[in-house]
Amino acid sequence: MTTTLLLQLSDPHIREPGRLAYGRINTAPYLAEAVASVNRLPQAPHAAVITGDLTDFGRAAEYEHLRALLTPLNMPVYLLPGNHDSREQMRASFPQHHYLGSKGFIQYSVPVGGMQLIALDTVVPGASEGSLCAERLQWLEAELARHTSRPVVIAMHHPPFRTLIGHMDDIGLREGADALEAIVARHPQVERVICGHLHRAIQVRFGGTIAATVPSPAHQVRLDLAPNAASAWMLEPPGFALHALPAGGRLVSHTVASGQYAGPFPFHDGGQLID
């Protein structure tokens, strides 16, 4: 089998056409540029997962706009709710996405090439922080037991670790992080825990593997590690992640900048280093 490629987008925060997120930023063109960047990759991903905050307010018109923006992605796209989303409206707006289920948590397990993608729902309705209760974690443990010989990527919105960005840790995963880490530590087939919410690329050792967040295709959370730092976002370069699993190998994760840039240019000319 060839190398399996899983695209991860996160936190596009799509508004209705013409509306601005936070009253300042039109997030739609940024997602459109990310999608165009994905379509320019030399190797096409086998599937995409969007790890939450698909929209800004979970409204029908926002999901309709999101659907149109994602249409150019010629691959299966798996959606996951974040704290800005509505489970009920997601299901209503994407009825063909049967993996979303009909009620309760949006959790699912699907094969993507040579890996298994397991999605966890961390949403607490009406709250910014996240949670993993016993019911959600028991489902995960049972699902991992079904895939002991297959590499697994766990996807979730709220990261299960402190980032040291104080105002974001205040609305992080407030319940279940330690229990999740214990589960992951018992299952060495877990290659990565991939998350959203932070609008930045952050990695940490977690349960014997790596847990990581990715940039948003639009705005980023300001990097300020002061405990009392103000909640703020910036227009730093946007991006996404590409997780690559070679047959029989280890998962390699790349952070990719959205946009079109000059190049590629050769380092060598006719086998000689260019001076």
Buried (B, 14 or more C-beta within 10 A) or exposed (E): EEBBBBBBBBBBBBBBEEBEBEEEBBBBEBBBBBBEBBEEEEEEBBBBBBBBBBBBBBBEBBBBBBBEBBEEBEBBBBBBBBBBBBBEBBBEBBEEBEBBBEEEBBBBBBEBBBBBBBBBBBBBEEEBBBBBBEEBBEBBBEBBEEBEEEBBBBBBBBBBBEBBBBBBBEBBBBBBBEBBBEBBEEBEBBBBBBBBBBBBBBEBEBBEBBBBBBBBBBBBBBEBEEEEBEEEBEEBEBBBBBBBBEEEEEBEBEBBEBBEEEEEEEEEEEEEEEE
